[in-house]
Structures are given as C-alpha cells and as structure tokens.
Amino acid sequence: MSFAILECLQIFIETNQYHKKYALRFRQLLRQIFSNDSILQIAQPVAIDNLRRYSVGDPDHNLAPVVPAFGMILQNLTKNQQLKDRVEPCLRNLAKALADRSELTFNNLISQRQVVRSTPVENETVHVHEWETTGACYSTPRQRLRPFYEGRDSGVAQNRNTDICNKYYDTYKKQKLTGGLMAFWCPHLVCLGFHMMPTAEGRDDVFSGIFTHWPKAPRVIVYDFACQLAPYCLIREPEFFQDTLFVIDEMHSTGHSSCSQAFFLQNYMLTRASLKFVNSSAAECGNAGLSRIRKSVSYMSESHAILYTHTFVSVWNRRRIRYLLKEAKNQVDELRSTRFVHQFV
C-alpha cells in the first residue's frame, strides 16, 4: 500500500509541473487516500472486484461509478496516450492495494464484532396500531430487531477529537439539542416512515430505522452527516450495508471542510448517471413540511402528538402520490400526442 501511494505521489509531482489538469484529479484522489475516513468509503465493498479487474489490466467500465476519483482520472487519460502509458501502471498498483486493504478491513469488521441478539421478530405479536404506543410508523412491517453490539454500543458520550467531523460535533455534540421526529424520505418527497426521538437526532436513529424496517439496505443513503453514519453502520452490520453508498447532499457538503470528498454526492454525479437527477434535498423539503405542525405538536401529550403526526404524514403522502400520478399521466399524454403528430406528418 505504501509503495503504491509513493508511486502516485511521484506521478502527481510530475504532472503538477506539465499537466495541471491531470494534477488536479490526482490531488483529489490523494486527498481521499490520506483522509481520516474509512477505506470502505473510498473503496466500497461493492468496488473490490472492479478494482481487482482493473489492477490486472482488464478494462472495467463500472469502476468509475463506484470510485469517482479513479473514474475522473481515467476519463482524462484517454486524451493523452503518452501520459496514459506513464500513469496507468501506477494506478493499477494502487487499485490492487486499495482492494486488498478494503477486503481486509471488511472481513475484520465481520469477524471481530460480537452481536448480542434479543428475541427474534418472528416470535413477536405485532399489532396493527402498535405505532400509537411506540411512536414508530413505517410503510413496511418490522423485519428484525435492533441488536446490542458488544464493545461497539455504549452510553459514553463522544468527546471532540481530530477524528470526528467538525460540523457533526458543532451541531449535535456541542449544542444540547432535544428530541423530535426522525423521518425517512424518498426522492419523490414521500415519507417512508418516521419515529419519535426522546433525545437529539443521532446516527443510531438512522441506523435503527433502516436496519429494523428495510428488508434490504437502500442502494444510496443521502444524509447531511453521512461521514459519521457510514462507519457507524458498517462496524455494526457490514454485510447488510455492504452495497450501500453513503453520501452528503450538495447543500450540506460545503460545511464538511475536514471530510473526504468521497462522501460528496456531486462527485458521484460526475460518473454515475443515475444520480444526476436525484433530488438530494428531498429530506430538507420534507422536514420543512413537517415544521408546519411543530408548534401544535409541542403543546400535545405524547399519544396525541403521535396520532396527529401520523395523520399529517398520511395526508402528505396521499397528496404527493396523487400529484406524481397526475404528472405521469400528463407526460404519457404528451408523449402520445407527439407521436401522433410525427405519424401524421
């Protein structure tokens, strides 16, 4: 790993003198490698096979979408064959080193964790209106219980240090925020579920909500503190979240000055077409809608607040779905009319 990085540093010094454009891409890759973030964000488990294929000389067009830092360099190298012949051996060695380190880290997370599980969810009697007492209402039934992870779950507060995101510390650790509502949104502004929080929002609220109610982990999770959520999820359930991409939305990425760009959604937009038109501010828009009932809920009892929130979210989702169906119908009608005009002409 060290030898591969030294090779890349040497290439960066050479390109910085004669090829400023390529040097910028190398700088972005090296900054991600030297950051404090986990190797599993730079080289995700889903990218291990792609990195290995590239390291042995096989062209892999799926490498750029999963490792944008590599993808942007490879896209620019196609215009300069001489530089490509000089740089590619270095990149192949680095790809192999990243794949080996990522696989080793991922396997260690699986083998070293100790999970203390409680009663299986199959043995539970789930009532239809259980959300009225628990304050947790999701579009899917509970898939599994949230286990306790020996050595990784503790009630000790985290002090500020150089390894934690400064924005995360200033928002949740420094400020003594109170509890509220944790809601999950799809890109179409439909609320997929919510639960009441007794204390300030934290990583466990997101992790527990997804792990207990999603049959399979989402492919992409957009969260304003994804830099802290990703390692929290992976050290507890690495197999469940191994194919999940954790990214920070465009609006909040500017405040993460000390975090790696491997967490920034805009970097993946450059190499992954499916993310170019994703509404990364869906959660902000949805939470802004929930702010309409904030004052009313603050004066209610717990049971009334849960019922009121459930009613508001149900009406919100119904209106959003009707709007989406109407938009889809209008697009189909427009497409049909355009096709008819072409046939007539």
Order of alpha helices (4+ residues) and beta strands (2+ residues): alpha-alpha-alpha-alpha-alpha-alpha-alpha-beta-alpha-beta-beta-beta-beta-alpha-beta-alpha-beta-alpha-alpha-alpha-alpha-alpha
